[in-house]
């Protein structure tokens, strides 16, 4: 190759190299824009423990609709209700490994893993569900969600099933004396266990799936329950005395596995949060409405209903529980001060 031809060849190589660099830069820029704008297609999985007609499942369905709409069909949501994928401890493991993406986990179970979540279970803190919902956006509630990061979870929001009441096979509850020696099914939470121990009852934690038969056979005398679960699980078929106590509230902690969350672009993370917020806001209104319709449904089915008009007989127990748990977590102390 002569010098002139060699020079032309080197010039051509140089031009091609520059063109390749420019093309790669444009491609990288384009790829970054695509990632930022959210170009992924996802079929997310969410799991929980309640039945399909429960307000939490309906909220999950609304979440799926909003994800689909906001992502222009890129995001779908498969829902696994009624412990189809195992108990909640199994769900948390699946969230950690990324085999499921979202969990609507009971605050009861999660309070066994994080002290601050016992805030919601301080006795007689809320007269009704509306009062509890107001605390959802409080700084202590946000701190509870933030603390979940240490467990490899992204805390997204709280939703509610309603306040808790007492259903018994035999008689109403007017004071702790009416509970003494009674076997009462409770949800497994440290602060709830403490409250029921102090009443003199025999609190028994068991999965939802065992409660119906346990009431039927007399293994338990009553249950601590929200009205939505009482209707959807049909426990009223085996016990007919309902005392409306509002002795605590009952949230679900909505979380996403950190590994699933971190795979999303910033824009897709925003879509998830926006879709969930819309769904939860809808679900809260639905839960408030169900407090009334569920009570009407129970009365139609022959349930005898009485309101606990004076909770003062529980004051000493309430103080003992709140004093103990305020010392366990500064978030609980702050939550109680905010609630006042």
C-alpha positions as CSV (number, residue, x, y, z in Angstrom):
1,X,0.0,0.0,0.0
2,X,1.5,3.4,-1.1
3,X,1.7,6.3,1.3
4,X,-1.2,8.2,-0.3
5,X,-3.5,5.1,-0.1
6,X,-2.4,4.4,3.4
7,X,-3.2,8.0,4.4
8,X,-6.7,7.7,3.0
9,X,-7.3,4.4,4.8
10,X,-6.2,5.9,8.1
11,X,-8.4,8.9,7.6
12,X,-11.4,6.6,6.8
13,X,-10.7,4.6,10.0
14,X,-10.5,7.8,12.0
15,X,-13.8,9.0,10.6
16,X,-15.5,5.7,11.3
17,X,-14.1,5.7,14.9
18,X,-15.5,9.1,15.5
19,X,-18.9,8.1,14.0
20,X,-19.0,5.0,16.2
21,X,-18.3,7.1,19.3
22,X,-21.0,9.5,18.4
23,X,-23.4,6.7,17.7
24,X,-22.7,5.0,21.0
25,X,-23.1,8.3,22.9
26,X,-26.5,8.9,21.2
27,X,-27.5,5.3,22.0
28,X,-26.5,5.8,25.6
29,X,-28.4,9.0,25.8
30,X,-31.4,7.5,24.2
31,X,-31.2,4.5,26.6
32,X,-31.0,6.8,29.6
33,X,-34.0,8.7,28.5
34,X,-36.0,5.5,27.9
35,X,-35.0,4.3,31.4
36,X,-35.9,7.6,33.0
37,X,-39.3,7.7,31.2
38,X,-40.0,4.1,32.4
39,X,-40.0,1.6,29.6
40,X,-40.3,-1.6,31.6
41,X,-43.2,-4.1,31.4
42,X,-44.1,-5.7,34.7
43,X,-46.5,-8.2,36.1
44,X,-46.3,-7.5,39.8
45,X,-47.5,-10.0,42.5
46,X,-49.2,-8.9,45.7
47,X,-50.3,-11.2,48.6
48,X,-52.4,-10.8,51.8
49,X,-54.4,-12.9,54.2
50,X,-58.0,-11.7,53.8
51,X,-60.9,-12.9,51.6
52,X,-61.6,-11.5,48.1
53,X,-64.6,-9.5,49.3
54,X,-62.6,-7.8,52.1
55,X,-61.9,-4.1,51.7
56,X,-58.1,-4.7,51.6
57,X,-58.5,-7.0,48.6
58,X,-60.8,-4.4,46.9
59,X,-58.1,-1.8,47.6
60,X,-55.5,-4.1,45.9
61,X,-57.8,-4.5,42.9
62,X,-58.1,-0.7,42.7
63,X,-54.3,-0.5,42.9
64,X,-54.0,-2.8,39.9
65,X,-56.5,-0.7,37.9
66,X,-54.5,2.5,38.6
67,X,-51.2,0.8,37.8
68,X,-52.6,-0.3,34.4
69,X,-54.0,3.1,33.7
70,X,-51.0,5.3,34.7
71,X,-48.4,3.0,33.0
72,X,-50.4,2.7,29.7
73,X,-50.7,-1.0,30.2
74,X,-47.1,-1.7,31.1
75,X,-47.8,-2.6,34.7
76,X,-50.2,-5.4,35.7
77,X,-51.0,-6.8,39.2
78,X,-51.7,-10.4,40.1
79,X,-53.4,-10.7,43.5
80,X,-53.1,-13.7,45.8
81,X,-55.6,-13.4,48.6
82,X,-56.5,-15.5,51.7
83,X,-52.9,-16.7,52.4
84,X,-52.6,-18.5,49.1
85,X,-48.9,-18.0,49.2
86,X,-48.5,-18.9,52.8
87,X,-48.7,-17.1,56.1
88,X,-47.3,-13.6,56.6
89,X,-43.9,-14.8,57.7
90,X,-43.6,-16.6,54.4
91,X,-44.8,-13.5,52.5
92,X,-42.1,-11.4,54.1
93,X,-39.4,-13.9,53.0
94,X,-40.9,-13.9,49.5
95,X,-40.7,-10.1,49.5
96,X,-37.1,-10.2,50.5
97,X,-36.2,-12.6,47.7
98,X,-38.3,-10.8,45.1
99,X,-40.6,-13.7,44.4
100,X,-43.5,-11.4,45.2
101,X,-43.4,-7.6,44.9
102,X,-46.1,-6.2,47.3
103,X,-47.6,-7.2,50.6
104,X,-50.7,-6.0,52.3
105,X,-49.4,-7.2,55.7
106,X,-51.4,-7.0,58.9
107,X,-50.0,-4.5,61.4
108,X,-50.4,-7.3,63.9
109,X,-47.8,-9.5,62.3
110,X,-45.5,-6.6,61.5
111,X,-45.7,-5.3,65.0
112,X,-43.9,-8.5,66.1
113,X,-41.0,-7.4,63.9
114,X,-41.0,-3.7,64.7
115,X,-41.9,-2.1,68.0
116,X,-43.1,1.2,66.7
117,X,-46.0,-0.4,64.8
118,X,-47.6,-1.2,68.1
119,X,-48.6,2.5,68.2
120,X,-51.8,1.6,66.3
121,X,-52.8,-0.9,69.0
122,X,-52.7,1.3,72.0
123,X,-56.1,0.6,73.8
124,X,-59.0,3.0,73.4
125,X,-57.0,5.5,71.4
126,X,-59.7,6.1,68.7
127,X,-63.4,6.5,69.1
128,X,-64.0,5.6,65.5
129,X,-62.3,4.7,62.3
130,X,-62.2,8.3,61.1
131,X,-60.0,9.3,64.0
132,X,-57.6,6.5,63.3
133,X,-57.3,7.4,59.6
134,X,-56.3,11.0,60.5
135,X,-53.1,9.6,62.0
136,X,-52.1,7.9,58.7
137,X,-50.3,11.0,57.4
138,X,-48.7,12.0,60.8
139,X,-45.0,12.2,61.2
140,X,-44.8,9.2,63.6
141,X,-46.7,7.1,61.0
142,X,-44.2,8.1,58.3
143,X,-41.4,7.2,60.7
144,X,-42.9,3.7,61.2
145,X,-42.8,3.2,57.4
146,X,-39.3,4.5,57.1
147,X,-38.0,2.1,59.8
148,X,-39.1,-0.8,57.6
149,X,-36.1,-0.2,55.4
150,X,-33.9,-2.0,57.9
151,X,-35.9,-5.2,57.0
152,X,-35.4,-4.9,53.3
153,X,-38.9,-3.5,52.8
154,X,-40.1,-0.2,51.4
155,X,-43.0,1.0,53.5
156,X,-45.5,2.6,51.2
157,X,-48.7,3.3,53.2
158,X,-51.3,2.2,55.7
159,X,-54.9,1.2,54.9
160,X,-57.6,0.2,57.4
161,X,-60.2,-2.5,57.8
162,X,-62.0,-0.8,60.7
163,X,-61.8,-0.6,64.4
164,X,-61.8,-3.7,66.6
165,X,-64.8,-4.9,68.7
166,X,-65.6,-8.0,70.7
167,X,-67.8,-10.9,69.6
168,X,-68.8,-13.5,72.2
169,X,-70.8,-16.7,72.1
170,X,-72.5,-15.8,75.4
171,X,-73.2,-12.3,76.6
172,X,-72.0,-8.7,76.1
173,X,-68.9,-7.1,77.5
174,X,-69.4,-4.2,79.8
175,X,-66.1,-4.4,81.8
176,X,-63.0,-6.5,82.1
177,X,-64.9,-8.7,84.6
178,X,-67.0,-10.0,81.7
179,X,-63.9,-11.3,80.0
180,X,-62.2,-13.0,83.0
181,X,-61.4,-16.6,82.2
182,X,-62.9,-16.4,78.7
183,X,-60.9,-17.9,75.9
184,X,-60.7,-15.1,73.3
185,X,-59.0,-15.4,69.9
186,X,-56.7,-12.4,69.3
187,X,-54.3,-11.4,66.5
188,X,-50.7,-12.1,67.4
189,X,-49.2,-8.8,68.5
190,X,-47.2,-8.1,71.6
191,X,-49.3,-5.1,72.7
192,X,-52.6,-6.8,72.0
193,X,-51.4,-9.8,73.9
194,X,-50.5,-7.5,76.8
195,X,-53.9,-5.8,76.8
196,X,-55.9,-9.1,76.8
197,X,-53.7,-10.6,79.5
198,X,-54.5,-7.6,81.7
199,X,-58.2,-8.1,81.2
200,X,-58.0,-11.5,82.8
201,X,-59.1,-13.3,79.7
202,X,-57.3,-16.2,78.1
203,X,-56.0,-14.7,74.9
204,X,-55.3,-17.2,72.1
205,X,-53.6,-16.3,68.9
206,X,-54.5,-18.3,65.8
207,X,-54.7,-17.9,62.1
208,X,-57.9,-16.6,60.5
209,X,-58.5,-20.0,58.8
210,X,-58.9,-21.7,62.2
211,X,-61.3,-19.2,63.9
212,X,-64.6,-20.3,62.3
213,X,-64.3,-23.9,63.5
214,X,-62.8,-22.9,66.9
215,X,-65.9,-20.8,67.6
216,X,-68.2,-23.5,66.3
217,X,-66.7,-26.2,68.5
218,X,-66.2,-24.1,71.6
219,X,-62.4,-24.1,71.6
220,X,-62.8,-20.3,72.0
221,X,-65.5,-18.2,73.7
222,X,-65.1,-15.2,71.5
223,X,-63.0,-13.1,69.2
224,X,-61.4,-9.6,68.9
225,X,-62.5,-8.6,65.4
226,X,-63.2,-5.8,62.9
227,X,-66.6,-5.7,61.3
228,X,-65.3,-6.3,57.8
229,X,-63.6,-9.6,58.7
230,X,-66.6,-10.5,60.9
231,X,-68.9,-10.2,57.8
232,X,-66.6,-11.7,55.2
233,X,-65.5,-14.6,57.3
234,X,-69.1,-15.2,58.6
235,X,-68.0,-15.7,62.2
236,X,-71.4,-14.4,63.3
237,X,-72.8,-17.8,62.4
238,X,-71.2,-19.2,65.5
239,X,-71.4,-16.3,68.0
240,X,-74.1,-13.7,68.3
241,X,-73.2,-11.1,71.0
242,X,-71.3,-8.2,69.5
243,X,-70.1,-5.4,71.8
244,X,-68.9,-2.3,69.9
245,X,-65.9,-1.3,71.9
246,X,-63.6,0.5,69.4
247,X,-60.8,-0.7,71.7
248,X,-58.2,-0.5,69.0
249,X,-57.9,0.0,65.2
250,X,-56.6,-2.4,62.6
251,X,-54.3,-1.3,59.7
252,X,-52.6,-3.1,57.0
253,X,-49.0,-2.1,56.3
254,X,-48.5,-1.9,52.6
255,X,-45.0,-2.7,51.6
256,X,-42.9,-3.4,48.5
257,X,-39.8,-5.6,48.5
258,X,-36.7,-3.4,48.2
259,X,-35.2,-5.6,45.5
260,X,-38.4,-5.2,43.4
261,X,-38.5,-1.4,44.1
262,X,-34.9,-0.8,43.2
263,X,-35.4,-2.4,39.8
264,X,-37.8,0.3,38.8
265,X,-36.8,3.6,37.1
266,X,-37.5,6.8,39.1
267,X,-40.6,7.4,37.0
268,X,-42.0,3.9,37.5
269,X,-41.4,4.3,41.2
270,X,-43.5,7.4,41.0
271,X,-46.2,5.6,39.1
272,X,-46.4,2.9,41.8
273,X,-46.7,5.4,44.6
274,X,-49.3,7.5,42.8
275,X,-51.4,4.5,41.9
276,X,-51.2,3.2,45.5
277,X,-52.1,6.5,47.0
278,X,-55.2,6.7,44.8
279,X,-56.2,3.2,45.7
280,X,-55.7,3.7,49.4
281,X,-57.7,6.9,49.4
282,X,-60.5,5.0,47.7
283,X,-60.2,2.1,50.2
284,X,-60.3,4.4,53.2
285,X,-63.7,5.9,52.1
286,X,-64.9,2.3,51.4
287,X,-63.8,1.2,54.9
288,X,-65.7,4.0,56.5
289,X,-68.8,3.2,54.5
290,X,-68.5,-0.5,55.3
291,X,-68.4,0.2,59.1
292,X,-72.1,1.2,58.6
293,X,-73.2,-1.4,56.0
294,X,-71.4,-4.2,57.8
295,X,-73.2,-3.4,61.0
296,X,-76.5,-3.4,59.2
297,X,-75.7,-6.7,57.6
298,X,-74.8,-8.3,61.0
299,X,-78.1,-7.1,62.5
300,X,-80.0,-8.6,59.6
301,X,-78.3,-11.9,60.3
302,X,-79.5,-11.9,63.9
303,X,-76.4,-10.6,65.7
304,X,-77.2,-8.9,69.0
305,X,-75.4,-5.5,69.2
306,X,-74.6,-3.4,72.2
307,X,-72.3,-0.3,72.4
308,X,-69.8,0.0,75.2
309,X,-70.9,3.4,76.5
310,X,-68.4,3.7,79.3
311,X,-64.8,2.4,78.9
312,X,-63.6,3.7,82.3
313,X,-63.4,0.2,83.7
314,X,-60.6,-0.4,81.3
315,X,-58.7,2.8,82.2
316,X,-56.1,1.1,84.5
317,X,-55.4,-1.5,81.9
318,X,-55.1,1.2,79.2
319,X,-52.6,3.2,81.2
320,X,-50.5,0.1,82.0
321,X,-50.2,-0.8,78.3
322,X,-49.5,2.7,77.0
323,X,-47.0,3.5,79.7
324,X,-45.0,0.3,78.9
325,X,-45.0,0.7,75.2
326,X,-44.2,4.4,75.3
327,X,-40.9,3.4,76.9
328,X,-40.2,0.8,74.2
329,X,-40.2,3.2,71.3
330,X,-40.0,7.0,71.0
331,X,-42.2,6.7,67.9
332,X,-45.0,5.3,70.0
333,X,-44.7,8.1,72.5
334,X,-44.7,10.7,69.7
335,X,-47.7,8.9,68.1
336,X,-49.7,9.0,71.4
337,X,-48.9,12.7,71.8
338,X,-50.0,13.4,68.3
339,X,-53.2,11.5,68.7
340,X,-54.2,13.7,71.7
